[in-house]
């Protein structure tokens, strides 16, 4: 009986921790999108994001692709995110 109870507690804890990671990845994606859009606005451009897909590459690093329209022209950015510590660094490059 104790083994069953311990197994259930461990399984529930794992589900809670995994669902917490998904939420934080969603928040990270939103913050990355917002940061890129704000940067382009500061440059006098208008970026409308169609999609941003981030995938974990190693450790707390992510790589992805952002698609959207920059001043009415379809664009694709290659995005890298370093999510170490209390803040994160984002780099992006416009594909030519």
Legacy VTK file of the C-alpha trace (Angstrom):
# vtk DataFile Version 3.0
C-alpha trace
ASCII
DATASET POLYDATA
POINTS 96 float
0.000 0.000 0.000
2.845 2.394 0.827
4.499 1.742 -2.548
1.256 2.589 -4.343
0.836 5.810 -2.367
4.454 6.848 -2.976
4.089 6.062 -6.692
0.954 8.196 -6.954
2.623 11.107 -5.130
5.712 10.907 -7.373
3.568 10.742 -10.527
1.488 13.749 -9.453
4.628 15.721 -8.602
6.131 14.940 -12.016
2.949 16.081 -13.793
2.912 19.353 -11.845
6.584 20.031 -12.627
6.155 19.223 -16.317
3.087 21.411 -16.670
5.035 24.217 -14.971
7.735 23.965 -17.663
5.177 24.234 -20.448
3.723 27.404 -18.956
7.141 28.983 -18.533
8.066 28.097 -22.147
4.842 29.750 -23.327
5.701 32.848 -21.294
9.224 32.831 -22.705
7.849 32.642 -26.255
5.514 35.571 -25.572
8.314 37.685 -24.077
10.638 36.926 -26.994
7.942 37.918 -29.508
7.185 41.092 -27.594
10.879 42.018 -27.384
11.457 41.606 -31.122
8.298 43.562 -32.005
9.273 46.392 -29.628
12.788 46.539 -31.078
11.448 46.853 -34.618
9.045 49.594 -33.450
12.000 51.508 -31.993
13.621 51.264 -35.446
10.494 52.829 -37.000
9.226 49.565 -38.468
6.020 47.614 -37.947
6.338 43.864 -37.332
3.243 41.683 -37.177
4.187 38.213 -35.926
2.477 35.281 -37.600
4.216 32.531 -35.622
7.162 31.829 -33.340
8.325 28.283 -32.729
11.037 27.760 -30.100
12.638 24.406 -29.376
15.041 23.609 -26.569
18.503 23.041 -28.013
20.641 22.298 -24.939
20.437 23.298 -21.305
18.377 26.468 -21.083
19.046 27.472 -24.681
16.386 27.598 -27.359
16.455 27.960 -31.126
13.538 28.821 -33.315
11.977 30.582 -36.236
9.770 33.672 -36.181
7.595 34.404 -39.206
5.668 37.583 -39.829
5.256 40.729 -41.896
7.702 43.608 -41.568
6.289 46.789 -43.103
4.013 44.671 -45.299
6.733 42.274 -46.509
6.834 38.593 -45.465
9.903 37.913 -43.302
11.538 35.029 -41.450
13.898 35.464 -38.497
16.215 32.837 -37.009
15.968 33.236 -33.223
18.250 32.018 -30.425
17.441 32.408 -26.738
19.722 31.925 -23.730
17.448 31.526 -20.704
20.032 31.250 -17.938
19.605 33.023 -14.650
16.825 35.460 -13.834
16.804 37.036 -17.307
17.216 35.856 -20.882
19.186 36.992 -23.921
17.617 36.964 -27.371
19.390 37.174 -30.695
17.636 37.165 -34.025
18.699 37.475 -37.610
16.586 38.242 -40.650
16.861 35.558 -43.317
17.738 36.916 -46.734
LINES 1 97
96 0 1 2 3 4 5 6 7 8 9 10 11 12 13 14 15 16 17 18 19 20 21 22 23 24 25 26 27 28 29 30 31 32 33 34 35 36 37 38 39 40 41 42 43 44 45 46 47 48 49 50 51 52 53 54 55 56 57 58 59 60 61 62 63 64 65 66 67 68 69 70 71 72 73 74 75 76 77 78 79 80 81 82 83 84 85 86 87 88 89 90 91 92 93 94 95
